Amino acid sequence: MRAVRLTQVGKPLEEAEVDRPEIGASDVLIRVAACGICHSDEHYRAGISRIDHLPVTLGHEIAGWIEKVGADINHVRSGDRVCVHYLAHCGSCKFCVRGLEQFCRTGEMIGKHRDGGYAEFVKVPGRNAFVLPGEIPFEIAAIMMCSSATALHALNKARLKR
């Protein structure tokens, strides 16, 4: 499959032919329909934010269709339209069970610690895929999972009262 990858910090991204990801029992394979370009992707490319392994396929603002589901996944099925939460986390630690996935000790950013959505297909943990209503375009859904979630988190932390 085709992917656009960061191969060297400070250099342009490169188009490459890579293997289609194989999924495990708790994963889903998504055919990417849209992937946003976040400022963090540019920070990785420019070396402003550290990235530990190269090459990597960037892109954490992802929406598309479920292509394949792992044996343990039952909340989505092949053909479903989905958007993706950008942080792969364990789901069971003291932080994850309280909705504080960003503190999960095993958390990995999709598109930084593992290959992301600047590709034809992306493998993500099944818990990170959310069914997308038909009236929401892929282009909106892709960026919604990062920018909207970031803004909502800030509002929740501010504990604003009516």
LUMVO-763895 format. One record per atom (N, C-alpha, C): residue in one letter; y, x, z. Coordinates in steps of 0.001 Angstrom, whole numbers, plus 500000, padded with zeros to 6 digits. Layout:
AYXZ/...
***
This chain:
M498822500848500000/M500000500000500000/M501236500889500000/R502349500305499604/R503605501045499608/R504277500926500977/A504928502004501388/A505685502026502639/A506868502963502462/V507916502708503213/V509074503598503242/V509065504259504609/R508978505606504619/R508692506324505856/R509745507370506175/L509887507595507461/L510686508714507941/L509738509900508048/T509979510929507250/T509114512108507260/T509797513312507891/Q511133513286507911/Q511890514402508473/Q513226513870508992/V513531514172510247/V514791513735510848/V515962514332510070/G516965513501509824/G518156513949509115/G518064513871507607/K516915513494507091/K516704513400505639/K516538511936505237/P516691511629503940/P516472510252503482/P515031509803503724/L514843508497503873/L513501507942503976/L512791508146502643/E511457508190502680/E510669508428501475/E509677507301501239/E509568506883499977/E508533505917499616/E507210506662499518/A506155506044500052/A504843506687500055/A503755505641499850/E502626506100499380/E501435505266499284/E500586505600500509/V500291504593501339/V499519504795502569/V498397503764502623/D497420504018503484/D496317503071503651/D496800501789504317/R496227500671503913/R496508499407504592/R495897499504505997/P496635499080507027/P496111499207508398/P494847498378508620/E493948498929509408/E492757498212509867/E493089497621511229/I492689496374511454/I493013495741512726/I491826495737513672/G492146495678514966/G491136495521515998/G491036494060516412/A490206493788517401/A489946492417517838/A491185491701518351/S492140492441518903/S493333491803519482/S494575491944518599/D494386492352517350/D495506492583516429/D495590491511515351/V496726491514514652/V496881490736513425/V497449491658512352/L497121491354511112/L497693492053509966/L498671491091509310/I499896491556509110/I500948490721508543/I501359491264507184/R501436490351506205/R502023490676504900/R503525490502505086/V504269491590505011/V505698491573505321/V506475490837504230/A507272489854504655/A508158489130503744/A509587489624503882/A509969490024505100/A511317490533505356/A511264491472506551/C512084492506506478/C512213493439507596/C513670493875507658/G514297493609508795/G515691493983508968/G515862495481509130/I517067495939508858/I517427497338509088/I518329497350510315/C517805497846511413/C518524497866512690/C519242499206512856/H520296499199513646/H521004500457513907/H520080501494514534/S519077501052515289/S518160502020515900/S517359502769514835/D517032502114513711/D516332502802512620/D517178503958512094/E518468503727511941/E519369504793511491/E519492505877512559/H519466505491513824/H519516506493514903/H518285507398514865/Y517113506831514606/Y515898507655514484/Y516026508600513297/R516471508067512156/R516589508881510946/R517571510024511147/A518677509739511793/A519731510745511972/A519460511705513128/G518489511383513970/G518204512237515116/G519035511905516347/I519756510794516327/I520549510375517486/I519631509893518601/S518604509135518241/S517560508720519180/S516304509506518838/R515705510092519842/R514533510947519634/R513336510129519138/I512626510719518219/I511369510147517736/I510333511263517805/D509196510976518433/D508251512034518789/D507215512384517737/H506924511481516818/H505909511833515822/H506346511374514436/L506095512230513492/L506408511958512091/L505186512318511255/P504989511699510125/P505802510622509576/P505528509303510293/V506485508384510187/V506334507044510747/V507036506050509823/T506456504875509718/T507076503782508980/T507986503044509951/L509288503077509685/L510254502417510558/L510206500901510364/G511037500192511134/G511203498751510962/G510531497927512039/H511353497362512943/H510803496519514007/H511263495066513909/E512116494744512954/E512595493368512756/E511788492746511613/I510647492153511950/I509626491807510955/I509329490308510934/A509175489776509729/A508671488413509531/A507797488408508283/G506806487543508278/G505915487462507129/G504799486461507348/W503707486646506614/W502549485763506688/W501385486503507336/I500632485804508150/I499404486379508702/I498407486549507558/E497958487766507384/E496966488088506359/E495557488055506948/K495437488551508187/K494126488671508819/K494319488649510330/V493367488037511051/V493445487988512514/V492210488634513131/G492417489296514268/G491311489875515009/G490479488793515682/A489258489141516060/A488306488183516628/A488807487513517907/D489653488183518672/D490128487626519946/D491397486783519820/I491911486627518626/I493186485933518420/I492936484483518022/N493577483545518751/N493383482132518416/N494687481332518333/H495831481953518530/H497098481203518474/H497754481235517090/V497247482087516205/V497710482137514816/V496493482272513915/R496677481918512647/R495566482063511692/R496109482534510348/S495225482953509485/S495616483432508154/S496493482403507463/G497578482900506859/G498503482039506144/G499684481569506966/D499608481672508300/D500739481258509140/D501955482128508866/R503118481496508886/R504395482223508826/R504695482670510249/V505046483947510419/V505292484473511762/V506495485407511782/C507031485575512984/C507984486641513255/C507375487473514378/V507888488676514574/V507239489661515443/V508173490115516555/H507653490111517784/H508367490746518901/H508156492248518757/Y509228493011518890/Y509242494434518533/Y508587495381519526/L508245494924520725/L507690495824521736/L506225495497521986/A505339496410521608/A503918496255521897/A503706496651523354/H503144495757524148/H503000495974525589/H501619495511526038/C501236495874527266/C499877495580527727/C499657494103528037/G500688493414528500/G500567491994528815/G499993491685530180/S499552492709530920/S498892492427532197/S499415493220533391/C500289494174533183/C500801494962534316/C501808494138535121/K502251494685536250/K503178493951537120/K504490493617536411/F504882494419535438/F506111494140534700/F505882493059533638/C504832493230532855/C504552492278531773/C504357490856532295/V503632490694533400/V503374489341533906/V504640488679534443/R505682489454534693/R506965488906535159/R507981488785534023/G507535489039532779/G508451488933531647/G509356490137531485/L508982491254532078/L509780492489532012/L509050493539531184/E508619493132529985/E507805493997529128/E508464495331528823/Q509790495381528831/Q510485496626528502/Q510188497738529511/F509626497384530679/F509275498388531685/F507787498729531685/C507014498117530810/C505575498379530714/C505349499867530461/R504488500470531253/R504234501912531143/R503533502291529831/T502863501321529218/T502172501612527955/T502900501006526758/G504103500488526975/G504857499856525895/G505180500820524763/E505085500310523554/E505407501094522359/E506273500263521424/M507332500869520955/M508230500209520012/M507597500239518623/I507427499053518038/I506941498978516663/I508019499587515770/G507619500460514863/G508577501131513991/G509140502406514582/K508636502806515739/K509010504092516341/K507760504801516841/H507060504189517778/H505843504783518334/H504604504448517507/R504712503427516694/R503628503004515790/R504289502486514519/D503555502488513428/D504139502100512140/D504697500683512175/G505822500519511472/G506537499255511464/G506539498556510121/G507570497754509912/G507613496798508822/G508239497224507512/Y508621498488507348/Y509117498945506045/Y507907499238505157/A507041498254505038/A505786498407504301/A505333497037503809/E504342497049502958/E503806495780502460/E503039495030503539/F502376495777504434/F501610495184505529/F501892495952506809/V501779495256507939/V501936495902509237/V500909495310510202/K500346496180511029/K499420495760512080/K500199495682513382/V500086494538514081/V500727494389515387/V499744493715516340/P499941493914517651/P499116493163518602/P499315491660518377/G498253490900518465/G498344489464518246/G499376488792519131/R499520489252520380/R500486488635521299/R501925488793520820/N502158489684519865/N503510489922519351/N503874489033518167/A502933488261517661/A503179487392516505/A503436485962516972/F504547485389516501/F504939484035516884/F505096483176515634/V504482481987515672/V504559481083514526/V506013480728514254/L506352480760512991/L507715480537512530/L507809479182511830/P508705478302512297/P508867477015511610/P509283477212510150/G508831476331509295/G509087476440507863/G510549476423507476/E511390475782508290/E512810475689507926/E513601476963508218/I513003477921508902/I513704479180509178/I513304480207508121/P514253480690507323/P513931481691506293/P513454483004506925/F512576483699506225/F512070484978506721/F513198485956507035/E514222485979506194/E515319486938506377/E516059486707507692/I516160485461508119/I516798485134509398/I515835485443510544/A514582485043510384/A513586485244511439/A513401486714511778/A513412487564510771/A513184488993511010/A514225489562511964/I515480489302511710/I516521489877512571/I516675489105513874/M516249487857513880/M516358487016515068/M515580487600516251/M514456488209515987/M513601488691517068/M514174489908517782/C515115490590517190/C515744491735517856/C517144491368518329/S518020491047517422/S519423490825517801/S519595489608518696/S518937488509518382/S519063487318519226/S518417487534520582/A517260488194520595/A516591488458521868/A517424489383522740/T518071490357522140/T518928491278522894/T520099490523523518/A520736489661522745/A521866488880523259/A521414487908524347/L520285487241524148/L519769486306525146/L519446487036526448/H518836488207526335/H518517488995527529/H519796489341528299/A520846489721527596/A522118490047528252/A522685488825528974/L522618487668528338/L523110486445528978/L522289486093530213/N520974486243530111/N520117485967531268/N520410486915532420/K520607488181532120/K520914489164533170/K522269488891533817/A523212488345533057/A524545488056533591/A524521486875534559/R523463486076534498/R523304484907535381/R524539484012535367/L524989483713534176/L526166482857534026/L525876481455534549/K526841480870535196/K526722479504535722/K527631478592534922/R527260477313534837/R528108476329534147/R529274475958535001/
***
